[in-house]
Amino acid sequence: MAFGWYKNVLDTTDNPEIKMLAKEFVAEESGHVGELHRWIALHKAGKLVPIEITPF
């Protein structure tokens, strides 16, 4: 969802500053999407999905 929103901003803005920020966010969200696809593949293969605990 976030990827699509940022991608739309990237594709539709004429503001170079906004475009630069949107490009960074699209790259970051692409990594998140890739990780989710990896987790889905692990789950379908019957393997454990890695869990990272982030301290607050």
C-alpha positions in Angstrom: 0.0 0.0 0.0 2.7 2.5 1.0 4.8 1.5 -2.1 1.9 2.3 -4.4 1.3 5.6 -2.8 4.9 6.7 -3.0 5.2 5.4 -6.5 2.2 7.4 -7.6 3.7 10.6 -6.0 7.0 9.8 -7.8 5.3 9.3 -11.1 3.0 12.4 -10.9 4.9 15.2 -9.2 6.7 17.9 -11.1 8.4 19.2 -7.9 12.1 18.0 -8.0 12.4 18.0 -4.2 9.3 15.9 -3.7 10.4 13.6 -6.6 13.8 13.1 -4.8 12.1 12.2 -1.5 9.5 10.0 -3.2 12.3 8.1 -5.0 14.0 7.4 -1.7 10.7 6.2 -0.2 9.9 4.0 -3.2 13.4 2.3 -2.8 12.9 1.7 0.9 9.3 0.3 0.4 10.6 -1.9 -2.4 12.9 -3.5 0.1 10.0 -4.1 2.4 7.9 -5.7 -0.3 10.8 -7.9 -1.3 11.2 -9.1 2.3 7.5 -9.8 2.6 7.7 -11.9 -0.6 10.6 -13.8 0.9 8.6 -14.5 4.1 5.7 -15.8 2.1 7.9 -18.1 0.1 9.5 -19.4 3.4 6.0 -20.0 4.8 4.8 -21.8 1.7 7.9 -24.0 1.9 7.1 -24.9 5.5 10.1 -23.1 6.9 10.2 -20.7 9.8 9.9 -17.0 9.1 12.7 -15.0 10.8 11.5 -12.8 13.6 13.5 -9.7 14.5 12.7 -8.0 17.8 13.5 -4.3 17.7 14.0 -2.6 21.1 11.9 0.4 21.8 
